[in-house]
């Protein structure tokens, strides 16, 4: 496909997704609300990422620290970088200060490392708590019943700021199951908000990917992470 063909395709895909987001908001009575679209750029080359940026993408999500570093060095601050994959504690130092938001805080050792290195660099690092709502063995994240205890454990940290929750739903055609997963996380977000923890904010509910983002929005998501519906199937 020519560069122009890729551009038209990516532009068209982004436009379609934005229309679908709008429809989902209207369907759920949230017309006018903002849903942040994060383009997932795992394995996507910089040329195609730039096409997406030209088509209006302002945030990209990466699963691996080395891809964040590599693409950050090439793209710079033209776009906000989100770390959406599992973050190893020993890789924190490579992406600190490069990310707008880390979606995958899921354990105390990682919270300690993020806080310590953020303090040393005199910055505040914004994070989401990753919750494994469906308790899938193949996925990382806190269980629903662990989240409040985890929040209590990290309240003392001064240089990480919790901005909300993230989940990855099961890959399934079962819409009732998906709704249940998303609804459960929304309820947890509202519960945490009501507790008014100092320094804990519930601004973002990051849930919904290419196969389920419309359902996620209908159930309260305001941040979706979409890759293949923008860039096509991954070429590993």
N, C-alpha and C positions, 0 to 999 in steps of 0.2 A: 504493500500500500504506500502511496506517496505521502510526503509530509503533509500536504494539503488534505489528503484523504483522512489521515490520522487526526488532524486538527478538527475537521468537520465532525468526525465520528465522536471524539472526546467531547467536543462542544455540545453536540446533539445529546449525548448520554447525560451530561451534567444538566442540561435544560430539562430533559425528561425526569430526572431524579428530583429536581427542584419543584416541578409541577406535581409529582407524586407526593412530595412532602407537604405541599400546600393543600392537596386533596385530603391527606390524612389529618391535617390540623383542622380543616373544616369539618370533617366527619366526626371528630372527637370534641367539637365545640371549642377549639383553641385557635380559631382563625385570628391571624395577626401575630401569634406567638413566633418567636425566633427559634429555629432549629439549626444548630451549627453542623455544616457538612464537612466532614474530614475525609479527604481522599487518601485511601490506603495505598501506599506506593511501594510496598514490598516487591522487590525484583523489577520494578519499573525504572526504565532509564531516564536520565535527566532531561533529555529532549522531550519525551512524552509528559514528564512532570511539568515542564515549562509550558507545554500546550495547555495543560489543565489550568495552570496559573493564569495564562492569557484568557482562558474561558471563565475566569472568576473565582477559582479555588484560592482560598486564603490560608487553609490549614491542611497539612499532610500528616499522615500517621505512619510510623515505621515500627516493625516488630523487633528489629535487631539494632543493637547499639552501633555496630560497625557501619551499617547503612545510614544511620543518622549522621555520624561523623563525616562519612564520605560525601553525602549529599548536602550537608550543611556547608561544607567547605566549597562546594561548587555552586550552590544556590544562594546561600547566605540568608539575609533577613527579608528576602522577597516574600517569604511565606513563614507561617508559624509551624514549628515541628512538635508533634505529639508522639510520645513513646507509648505505644499501645500493646506491646508484647511483654512477655515475662522478662523482668529485669534482674540480672544476676548482681549480687552485692558488689562483686569485684569489678563490675563494669560501670558503676555509678560515676566514677571520676571522669569517664570519657564523655558523658553527655550532659553533665551538670552545667547549667547556664545556657545550654543550647536548646532546651525544650521549653515550650510554653506550658505544657501539662504532661505529667506522667500518669497514665491511666491504670497502672498495675501495681500499686502498693498492696501487698498481700501478706506481709509477715513483719515481725518486730525487728529482726536483724536488718532488713532493708530500710525500715523507718529510721533506725539508729544511724545507719551509714549515710542516708540522705540528709539527716539533720546535722550530723557531725561535719560532713563536707560542705554543706550549705553555710554552716556557721563559719567555717574556716575561710570561705569565699565571700562572706558578708552578703549573702543573698537569701531570699525566701524562695523555696521550691514548692510550686503548686502541684498537688497530687489528687488522684481519685483512689478510693478504696475498691479493689477488685473483689467482687463477690461471685462465688460459684453457686448460683442460686439452685441449679439443678443437681448439684453435687456430683458432677461427672468426674470420674477418675482421671480422664485424659486432660482435664483443665485445671489451671491454677486458680487460686482465689479463696477468700474466707467463706465459710458457711454462713448462711443468714443468721444463725444463732450465735455466731462468734463476733459479729461486727461491733456490737455495743461494748463488749469486753475489750476488744481491740482499741476502740476509740478511747476508753478509759486509760489504757496502757500508754497511749501516745500523746495524751493531753499535755504532758510536761515538755514536749519538744517545741522549741521556739522558732525553728527555721524551716519547718515544713508546714504547709497550710493545706488542710483537706478542703477540697472544693466540691466534693460530691462522690457519686458511686458509679461503678462500671460493671457490666456483666457481658459475658458471651453466652448467648442462648444455645441450646442444642441445635444441631443441624437437622431439621426435621420439617416435614410438610404438615405436621399436626398443629394446626393453628390454635387449638384450645390449650395445648401444652405451652406454646410460645406465649400466649396471652397470660397464662398463669405465672410464668417466669417473670415477665416484664411487670406485671401487676404487683407481684411480691416485692420486687425491688423498689417500685414506686412507693408502696406502703412503708417500707423500711426507711426510705428517704424522708417521708413525712413524719415518721416517728422520731427520727434523729433531729429533724428541724424543730419539732415540738419540745425537745429536751433542752434546747438552747445552750449547748456546750460552748464554752468560750474558745474562740479560734477555730471552730469547726463549722464549715459552711456547706450548704447543700444547693449550690448554684447549678450544678450539672448532673444530669442523669445520662450517662453515655451507654446507650444500648440500641442495638439495631445495626444490621449489616446488609449486604446486598440482597439476601434472600428473605429478610424479615423486617426491614426498617420501617415499612408502613404500619405494621402491627405494633412495633415498638413505639412509634410516635402516637398512635391511638391510645397507648397505655401510659403516656406521659414522658417519653424520651424527649430531650432537647439537644441531643448530640448524637449523630450517627456516623459510623465508620464504614465507608463504602469503597471497595476496590474494584472487583471484577465488573460491576455494572457501569463503571467509568472507563476502565482500561481494557476490558475484555479478560478472558481467562488467563490465569498465570502461566508463564512459560518458564518452568523451573529448569 
